[in-house]
Amino acid sequence: MSRYDYDLFVIGGGSGGVRAARIAAGHGAKVAVAEESRLGGTCVIRGCVPKKLLSYAAHFHEDFEDARNYGWTVGEVSFDWPTLIANKDKEIDRLNGIYKKLLIGSKVDLLEAHAVLADPHTVEVGGKRVTAKQILVAVGGWPERPGIPGIEHSITSNEAFHLPTLPVEVVIVGGGYIAVEFAGIFNGLGAKVTQLYRGEQILRGFDDDVRHFLAAEMGKKGIGIRTKTEASRIEKAGNRLTLHLNDGSQLTCDAVMYATGRRPKSDGMGLVELGVAVKPDGAIIVDADSRTNVANIHAIGDCTNRVNLTPVAIREGHAYADTVFGNRPWQVDHRTIASAVFSHPPAGVVGLSEAEARKGGHELDIYKADFKPLKHTISGRDERTLMKMVVDRKSQVVLGAHMVGMDAPEIIQALAIAVKMGATKAQFDAAIAVHPTAAEEFVTMRTPVAG
């Protein structure tokens, strides 16, 4: 009989923690999960799932407009924010229930309370102490805001999902994918949106062509993007907020949303007291097997600040459970991971940007296509699509694929397989196009536009 209460204790009931718990239990381990909030983590509760539901809602106003040129007579339309939020909440509740059923079905104990590490094998949770041979930390991340005067009057993405009413005018501070996505959501639902970013261009880290192209498309939709701009303080008068900007100007609005970064939610759980190595930003330091410097404590997902995407956390949790409990060791390959921005229009990318490839010493062939998609030849909408391929000139291996436009996330998922496998440009060319589609451009681009 084990001298511990559990073989594995998981702190955090997000997608990565739940996957690790279920896989470990499937290997015969006795497992418990501690979660102080609802199951599902950032993605399901306050991230990608509810955000995409709101993004769907925000597209309808353009769909109604486009329908007229396709022969439809569209009557008077209106939008009700409380209905959208209530239906979104119902779906999140449903998903939370599914996660609970999955854990119960896997015979994993769920402890709905905050967990703190007392020693390397002991966890204080819900007023009692339990012991475990192995501990996995999967507590995710949390939005952070700068400490400027009046910051308490702002919201983050967490609160944006629960606003009682839709703001008439909203300022979004930040240039990452969360800021860009919410700019599209609020704009599409009828709010006047201004986006502030202190850098040169939105979406730092993405391919430069993607950044500039998307910024231009967002501008066409009425989103005011102001770069090299940040707020020094926020003042509230009644229901209105005033932002004082670094260029001396002011902006007034109904809501200010900060999307300027997220921080690993690793504080307040006893890690530092146990000597677990943590970076200044709170990221738990781990090796390729997700091990910390304390032998039996591992960490996965956003709290490690490696690649902060839900599917990555799930893969890390699976690899951990197979390695530690299944006698099937393997590691997650964090290279060439596809990602999407559910902006308006959306973007999808996989592999290296042009700048990254050049920095890596590659001589390149660059292929690009910029066109009006077939749908908008009749709709009349001035929205274009960009596709780009980054190809190593010597080997002709496709190093990166980038897209902005309708269905970009769906298309890039399929391309991720080819790029991950190291497909060459000739192999892309050998694929016969599906016509008429936007995706066919990825197999019909023949002439490099730059080297």
VENNOR-V693689 format. One record per residue. N is the residue number from 0. PSI is psi in whole degrees, -180 to 180 (NA if undefined). OMEGA is omega in whole degrees, -180 to 180 (999 if undefined). NEAR is the number of other C-alpha atoms within 8 Angstrom. Layout:
N & PSI & OMEGA & NEAR
N & PSI & OMEGA & NEAR
This chain:
0 & 136 & -180 & 2
1 & 145 & 177 & 4
2 & 1 & 178 & 4
3 & 155 & 176 & 8
4 & -35 & -178 & 8
5 & 151 & 171 & 13
6 & -35 & -179 & 11
7 & 132 & 173 & 15
8 & 120 & -179 & 14
9 & 126 & 176 & 15
10 & 106 & -178 & 14
11 & 121 & -177 & 15
12 & 37 & 173 & 17
13 & -173 & -175 & 14
14 & -41 & -180 & 12
15 & -45 & 180 & 17
16 & -42 & 179 & 18
17 & -42 & 178 & 14
18 & -45 & 180 & 11
19 & -43 & -179 & 14
20 & -46 & -177 & 16
21 & -41 & -180 & 12
22 & -43 & 179 & 11
23 & -42 & 178 & 16
24 & -36 & 177 & 13
25 & -25 & 177 & 8
26 & 4 & 176 & 9
27 & 3 & -179 & 7
28 & 150 & 172 & 11
29 & 120 & -166 & 10
30 & 145 & 171 & 15
31 & 149 & 176 & 13
32 & 132 & 174 & 16
33 & 127 & 178 & 16
34 & 120 & -177 & 15
35 & -17 & 178 & 9
36 & -150 & 177 & 6
37 & 159 & 179 & 9
38 & 151 & 178 & 11
39 & -22 & 175 & 14
40 & -166 & -178 & 13
41 & -47 & -173 & 11
42 & -51 & -174 & 12
43 & -39 & -172 & 13
44 & -46 & -172 & 12
45 & 33 & -178 & 13
46 & -122 & -167 & 11
47 & -37 & -178 & 9
48 & -58 & 179 & 10
49 & -32 & -180 & 13
50 & -40 & 179 & 11
51 & -33 & 175 & 9
52 & -43 & 177 & 9
53 & -34 & 178 & 10
54 & -41 & 175 & 13
55 & -47 & -178 & 8
56 & -39 & -175 & 11
57 & -17 & 179 & 13
58 & -20 & -170 & 10
59 & -33 & -177 & 9
60 & -36 & 176 & 9
61 & -37 & 178 & 8
62 & -42 & 178 & 8
63 & -42 & 179 & 9
64 & -45 & -178 & 8
65 & -31 & -176 & 11
66 & -30 & -176 & 12
67 & -41 & -180 & 11
68 & -7 & 174 & 10
69 & 14 & 174 & 8
70 & 0 & -180 & 6
71 & 142 & 171 & 7
72 & 113 & -176 & 6
73 & 123 & -180 & 8
74 & -169 & 180 & 4
75 & 133 & -179 & 4
76 & 154 & 176 & 5
77 & 161 & -178 & 4
78 & 139 & 179 & 5
79 & 106 & -178 & 6
80 & -48 & -179 & 8
81 & -34 & 178 & 8
82 & -45 & 179 & 7
83 & -47 & -177 & 10
84 & -40 & 179 & 10
85 & -42 & 180 & 8
86 & -35 & 174 & 8
87 & -44 & -180 & 10
88 & -37 & 178 & 8
89 & -41 & 180 & 8
90 & -39 & 178 & 8
91 & -40 & 177 & 11
92 & -40 & 179 & 8
93 & -45 & -180 & 8
94 & -38 & 176 & 10
95 & -42 & 177 & 12
96 & -37 & 178 & 8
97 & -43 & 179 & 8
98 & -41 & 178 & 11
99 & -44 & 180 & 9
100 & -38 & 179 & 8
101 & -42 & 179 & 9
102 & -44 & 179 & 14
103 & -44 & 180 & 9
104 & -27 & 178 & 7
105 & 2 & -180 & 9
106 & 40 & 176 & 8
107 & 133 & 178 & 14
108 & 132 & 177 & 9
109 & 122 & 178 & 9
110 & 110 & -174 & 10
111 & 77 & -177 & 9
112 & 163 & 177 & 10
113 & 138 & -178 & 9
114 & 139 & 178 & 13
115 & 137 & 179 & 10
116 & 126 & 178 & 13
117 & -38 & 173 & 10
118 & 178 & -174 & 7
119 & -16 & 180 & 10
120 & 7 & -175 & 12
121 & 135 & 180 & 11
122 & 132 & 172 & 13
123 & 121 & -176 & 12
124 & 128 & 177 & 13
125 & 34 & 178 & 9
126 & 8 & 177 & 5
127 & 169 & 179 & 6
128 & 136 & 174 & 8
129 & 155 & -179 & 10
130 & 154 & 180 & 10
131 & 145 & 178 & 14
132 & -43 & 179 & 11
133 & 143 & 177 & 11
134 & 132 & 178 & 14
135 & 124 & 179 & 13
136 & 122 & -179 & 13
137 & 58 & -170 & 16
138 & -2 & 174 & 14
139 & -155 & -178 & 14
140 & 179 & -176 & 12
141 & 144 & 179 & 8
142 & 145 & 174 & 12
143 & 151 & -177 & 9
144 & 152 & 179 & 9
145 & 157 & -176 & 5
146 & 49 & 180 & 5
147 & 156 & 177 & 8
148 & 133 & 178 & 7
149 & 6 & -178 & 10
150 & -22 & 180 & 11
151 & -15 & 179 & 5
152 & -6 & -178 & 10
153 & 168 & 175 & 10
154 & 170 & 171 & 12
155 & -176 & 178 & 10
156 & -29 & 179 & 13
157 & -49 & -176 & 10
158 & -24 & -178 & 8
159 & -29 & -180 & 9
160 & -7 & -175 & 10
161 & 19 & 178 & 7
162 & 137 & -179 & 7
163 & -30 & 179 & 5
164 & 160 & 176 & 6
165 & 125 & 178 & 8
166 & 145 & 176 & 8
167 & -42 & 177 & 9
168 & 129 & -178 & 10
169 & 139 & 174 & 15
170 & 128 & 178 & 12
171 & 124 & -178 & 15
172 & 121 & -179 & 14
173 & 158 & -178 & 14
174 & 7 & 180 & 18
175 & -174 & -174 & 12
176 & -32 & 179 & 10
177 & -44 & 178 & 9
178 & -45 & -179 & 15
179 & -42 & -179 & 14
180 & -45 & -180 & 13
181 & -29 & 174 & 11
182 & -44 & 178 & 14
183 & -38 & -180 & 14
184 & -55 & -178 & 14
185 & -40 & 178 & 14
186 & -45 & -179 & 14
187 & -28 & -180 & 13
188 & -2 & 172 & 11
189 & -2 & 180 & 7
190 & 153 & 171 & 12
191 & 124 & -172 & 11
192 & 130 & 169 & 14
193 & 131 & 179 & 12
194 & 127 & 179 & 15
195 & 135 & 177 & 15
196 & 132 & -175 & 16
197 & -17 & -178 & 10
198 & -174 & -177 & 9
199 & -36 & -177 & 7
200 & 151 & -179 & 11
201 & 164 & 176 & 13
202 & 52 & 175 & 10
203 & 135 & -179 & 8
204 & -19 & 175 & 4
205 & 166 & 177 & 8
206 & 139 & -176 & 10
207 & -38 & 178 & 9
208 & -39 & 177 & 6
209 & -45 & -177 & 13
210 & -50 & -177 & 13
211 & -39 & -179 & 10
212 & -47 & -178 & 10
213 & -41 & 179 & 11
214 & -41 & 179 & 11
215 & -41 & 180 & 8
216 & -38 & 177 & 12
217 & -38 & 178 & 12
218 & -38 & 177 & 10
219 & -31 & -177 & 9
220 & 0 & 176 & 7
221 & 7 & 177 & 9
222 & 124 & -180 & 14
223 & 106 & -179 & 8
224 & 121 & 179 & 10
225 & 107 & 180 & 9
226 & 169 & -177 & 11
227 & 34 & -175 & 9
228 & 136 & 174 & 12
229 & 161 & -178 & 10
230 & 143 & 177 & 9
231 & -25 & 176 & 10
232 & 162 & 179 & 11
233 & 133 & 177 & 14
234 & 145 & 180 & 9
235 & 133 & 175 & 10
236 & 107 & -175 & 6
237 & -126 & 179 & 4
238 & 7 & -177 & 6
239 & 148 & 179 & 10
240 & 144 & 177 & 14
241 & 126 & 176 & 11
242 & 130 & 174 & 12
243 & 120 & -171 & 12
244 & 162 & -175 & 13
245 & -16 & 178 & 9
246 & 7 & 178 & 5
247 & -8 & -180 & 6
248 & 174 & 179 & 7
249 & 154 & 175 & 8
250 & 133 & 174 & 8
251 & 148 & -175 & 8
252 & 179 & 178 & 12
253 & -25 & -178 & 11
254 & 143 & 174 & 12
255 & 122 & 179 & 13
256 & 126 & 176 & 13
257 & 126 & 175 & 13
258 & 63 & -173 & 16
259 & 15 & 177 & 12
260 & 161 & 177 & 9
261 & 152 & -178 & 8
262 & 138 & 176 & 12
263 & 135 & -176 & 16
264 & 57 & -171 & 10
265 & -5 & -177 & 13
266 & 159 & 175 & 7
267 & 19 & 179 & 6
268 & 13 & 172 & 8
269 & 9 & -177 & 10
270 & -50 & -177 & 12
271 & -40 & -180 & 8
272 & -29 & 179 & 6
273 & -6 & -179 & 10
274 & 13 & 176 & 7
275 & 129 & -177 & 11
276 & 127 & -178 & 10
277 & 139 & 178 & 10
278 & 165 & -180 & 8
279 & -30 & 180 & 5
280 & 4 & 179 & 7
281 & -6 & -179 & 12
282 & 131 & 179 & 13
283 & 126 & -177 & 15
284 & 125 & -179 & 10
285 & 163 & 175 & 12
286 & -169 & -176 & 7
287 & -19 & 177 & 7
288 & 13 & 180 & 9
289 & 20 & 177 & 11
290 & 138 & 169 & 13
291 & -175 & 178 & 14
292 & -7 & 173 & 9
293 & 120 & -163 & 9
294 & -43 & -173 & 7
295 & 8 & 180 & 10
296 & 124 & 177 & 13
297 & 167 & 177 & 13
298 & 144 & -180 & 14
299 & 166 & 172 & 15
300 & -158 & -172 & 20
301 & -24 & -180 & 15
302 & -11 & 175 & 18
303 & -13 & 177 & 12
304 & 44 & 174 & 10
305 & -86 & 172 & 6
306 & 108 & -170 & 8
307 & 75 & 177 & 9
308 & 141 & -178 & 8
309 & -48 & 180 & 10
310 & -28 & 177 & 6
311 & -44 & 178 & 11
312 & -41 & 178 & 14
313 & -45 & 180 & 14
314 & -40 & 179 & 10
315 & -41 & 178 & 14
316 & -40 & 179 & 14
317 & -45 & 180 & 12
318 & -41 & 179 & 14
319 & -49 & -176 & 11
320 & -42 & 178 & 13
321 & -40 & -176 & 15
322 & -47 & -173 & 11
323 & -36 & -173 & 9
324 & -15 & -175 & 10
325 & 0 & -178 & 10
326 & 33 & 178 & 7
327 & 74 & -174 & 7
328 & 132 & 171 & 9
329 & 160 & -178 & 8
330 & 152 & 178 & 8
331 & 133 & 175 & 8
332 & 109 & -177 & 4
333 & 8 & 177 & 7
334 & 155 & 172 & 5
335 & 55 & 178 & 10
336 & 125 & 179 & 8
337 & 150 & 176 & 11
338 & 163 & -178 & 8
339 & 151 & 171 & 10
340 & 117 & -178 & 11
341 & 57 & 176 & 12
342 & -176 & 177 & 14
343 & 100 & 1 & 9
344 & 163 & -177 & 11
345 & 164 & 177 & 14
346 & 150 & 175 & 16
347 & 136 & -177 & 15
348 & 151 & 171 & 13
349 & 140 & 177 & 15
350 & -158 & -173 & 12
351 & 144 & 168 & 12
352 & 168 & 178 & 12
353 & -43 & -179 & 10
354 & -42 & 179 & 9
355 & -42 & -179 & 8
356 & -42 & 179 & 13
357 & -40 & 178 & 10
358 & -31 & 178 & 7
359 & 3 & 175 & 6
360 & 9 & -179 & 6
361 & 137 & 164 & 9
362 & 136 & -165 & 9
363 & 153 & 161 & 12
364 & 128 & -179 & 12
365 & 127 & 177 & 12
366 & 135 & -180 & 14
367 & 148 & 172 & 11
368 & 134 & -179 & 10
369 & 114 & -172 & 8
370 & 163 & 173 & 7
371 & 122 & -179 & 10
372 & 154 & -175 & 10
373 & -41 & -179 & 6
374 & -39 & -173 & 6
375 & -1 & 172 & 11
376 & -24 & 177 & 9
377 & -37 & -177 & 8
378 & -30 & -178 & 11
379 & -2 & -178 & 8
380 & 137 & 180 & 7
381 & 70 & 178 & 7
382 & 132 & -177 & 9
383 & 168 & 180 & 10
384 & 140 & 176 & 13
385 & 135 & 171 & 14
386 & 142 & -177 & 13
387 & 139 & 175 & 12
388 & 134 & 178 & 13
389 & 116 & -171 & 16
390 & 132 & 174 & 14
391 & 122 & -173 & 13
392 & -40 & -175 & 10
393 & -50 & -176 & 5
394 & -18 & -175 & 6
395 & 18 & 174 & 10
396 & 136 & 177 & 11
397 & 112 & -177 & 14
398 & -26 & -178 & 13
399 & 149 & 175 & 14
400 & 135 & -173 & 16
401 & 141 & -178 & 16
402 & 141 & 168 & 14
403 & 125 & 180 & 15
404 & 175 & -179 & 11
405 & 135 & 175 & 7
406 & 14 & -179 & 7
407 & -45 & 180 & 13
408 & -38 & -180 & 14
409 & -40 & -178 & 7
410 & -42 & -175 & 10
411 & -27 & 178 & 15
412 & -42 & 179 & 9
413 & -40 & 179 & 8
414 & -28 & -180 & 10
415 & -33 & 178 & 12
416 & -47 & -178 & 8
417 & -44 & -178 & 9
418 & -40 & 178 & 15
419 & -35 & -179 & 8
420 & -7 & -180 & 6
421 & 33 & -179 & 9
422 & 149 & 179 & 11
423 & 166 & 177 & 10
424 & -36 & 179 & 10
425 & -36 & 178 & 7
426 & -36 & 172 & 8
427 & -46 & -178 & 10
428 & -31 & -177 & 11
429 & -17 & 178 & 7
430 & 131 & 179 & 7
431 & 135 & -175 & 6
432 & 147 & 168 & 8
433 & 117 & -171 & 7
434 & 141 & -5 & 5
435 & 120 & 176 & 5
436 & 163 & 170 & 7
437 & -37 & -175 & 6
438 & -25 & -177 & 8
439 & -22 & 180 & 11
440 & -29 & -180 & 11
441 & -17 & 178 & 10
442 & 6 & 180 & 12
443 & -5 & 177 & 8
444 & 121 & -172 & 11
445 & -29 & -171 & 6
446 & 122 & 178 & 5
447 & 142 & 178 & 10
448 & -14 & -180 & 8
449 & 157 & 178 & 7
450 & NA & 999 & 7
